[in-house]
Amino acid sequence: MLVVSVLCTIVICAECCNTLFEWLMDAMYPEVHPLAKRMKDGAAGFVLVASLMSFIIGMIMVLRHIL
């Protein structure tokens, strides 16, 4: 149960950092800027990787008990 709590916390923290990062980029570059777009995409990719890894680890834990 502790592992699940830690994984959920990591994903939520990653999402919060992504949101703050997007607000910062919007403040620095109010117009559309290619660098800001790349940086926002990179932050969103980090959230995606954290979510996928949490899902995979969670599935391993569940399947270990089922099988």
N, C-alpha and C positions, 0 to 999 in steps of 0.2 A: 504494500500500500504506500510505503514511503517513496518508492521509485516512481509510482504514478503521480504522486503529489509533486515531486521534483520535476518530472517531465512537463506537467501542466504549468508549473511556475516558469519554466524555461520558455515555453511557447508564449505565455502571456507577457513575459518580460520582452521577448523578441518583438511581439506585436506593439507593445508600448513604445519601444525604441524606434520601430519603423514609423509609427505615427508622429512622434516628435521629430524624427529626421525629415519626414515629408513637410511638416509645418516649417521647419528651418529652411528647407530648400525653397518653399513657396515664399518665405519672407525675403530670402536672398535674391531670388530670381522670380519676380512677379510675372514676367512674360515667359513664354515657352523658351526653354534653353536646353540644348542637347545634353550638356553636362548634368544638369539637374535631373533630366529624365533618366539618364544612365544610373545616377546615384540612387534615385528612387527605386528603379528596377532592381538594383543590387540589394537594397534593404528589403524589398519585398521577397527577393529570392532567398535571403537569409531566413525569413519567417517561414517560407515554404519548406526549406530544408529542415528547420527545427521541427516543424509539424510532421513531416514525413518520417523523420527519425524517431520521433515520439510514438507515432503510430506503429512503426515496425517493432520497436522495443516492446510496446504494449501488446502487440499481437504475439510476439514470441513468448511473453509471460503467460498470456491466456492459453495459447496452444500447448504450452508445456504442461499445463494442468489438465487439459482436455485429453491429450493423447497419451 
